[in-house]
Amino acid sequence: MFKNVISPIQAWLLSQGRCVGCGKDLSIGKSSNHKFGSKKVVCQCGRIFIYDPKTKKYRRALLEEV
């Protein structure tokens, strides 16, 4: 039940380009190039995201991508 409450909030934060942990804007995080033209973004709180410039969306990085 707890996941049913949290996941829509996290999805909304990611659609706004904000970190799901601290809520800061991901555009100010450290970014580096990643596979297939995407970018790896590290937030100030340490969470890692992948940014796809074609769709202009963020997502959480998988363990293989870290």
Buried (B, 14 or more C-beta within 10 A) or exposed (E): EEEEEEEEEBEEBBEEBBBBEEEEEBEEBEBEEBEEEBBBBBBEEEBBBBBBEEEEEBBEBEEEBE
